[in-house]
Amino acid sequence: MTEGRLTMSNQLPPSWHDLLAHETTTPYWSSLQDFVAAERQATSVYPPADETFRAFALTAPLDVRVVILGQDPYHSHGQANGLCFSVANGVKIPPSLRNIYKELQADCGIEPSSSGDLTTWARQGVLLLNATLTVRHDGAGTHQGHGWEVFTDAVIHTLGSLRSPIVFVLWGAFARKKASLITQPQHTIIESAHPSPLSAHNGFFGSKPFSHINQVLTENGSAPIDWKIPNS
């Protein structure tokens, strides 16, 4: 599986690779790449190989101003595009993202977009990070426990050690457990229930995360995020 491993490792942009060099030389990283390469040979895995590290390609480490943490990529064909909660332009908007758009409208008055592609957020310094970066077709959680979480925990911890203030957005019980990785006082943590239809009414709706993020950014002397997503 060496070829597959090297191909995936090379997809991590140099700025991130340099920052996370202590992770990419560990035994778990080698095992993880072998596992994902074997899975891709055996079955359909999402997102496509060239989009596994898309969140990192769109948002360089020193450009990160906000981190939104998801859990797994979408596991149906054509949905996952390497950014948490995001789908490719033209793909039906999933329920959690519909609820994110509902809260965005209630919070900031922004009409829901017909597109679920959140690339414009990523280009403004919003790292849209899933804790697990790959998943098997129609198998939620199938790539959990193979090393991705160790890697993405290291991403969160490393970003937390940077001097520039970052807003970390943790939606749902899984994401909120990551708060312990963020210890430096210059950072802000925004927590609430997950936007899933199963939990959005338990504290996500009405939490006003988008205006809160922009308030913090402004207080830190940074430009607010333009949350409007262009229609497809």
Number of C-alpha atoms within 10 A of each C-alpha: 14 10 11 18 19 14 14 18 16 12 17 19 17 14 13 16 16 12 14 16 11 10 18 16 10 10 10 16 19 18 15 18 23 19 17 23 21 14 16 18 11 10 10 16 25 26 26 16 18 12 19 21 23 23 23 24 20 21 22 18 19 13 16 21 25 25 20 19 25 22 20 22 30 27 21 17 13 15 22 26 25 29 30 24 29 23 24 19 18 14 16 14 21 15 14 18 20 20 21 21 22 18 23 22 16 15 17 14 11 15 13 20 15 16 18 25 22 23 24 16 19 25 16 19 20 25 28 27 26 22 24 23 28 30 25 22 16 14 12 16 16 16 22 16 11 16 19 20 17 15 19 18 15 16 20 19 18 15 23 21 16 14 12 14 21 26 22 27 23 22 24 21 12 14 21 19 11 16 16 8 16 19 12 14 9 15 20 18 15 18 19 22 21 25 25 18 14 11 15 21 14 13 15 22 21 15 17 17 21 20 16 14 22 19 16 18 20 13 11 13 9 13 14 17 21 11 17 18 19 15 12 12
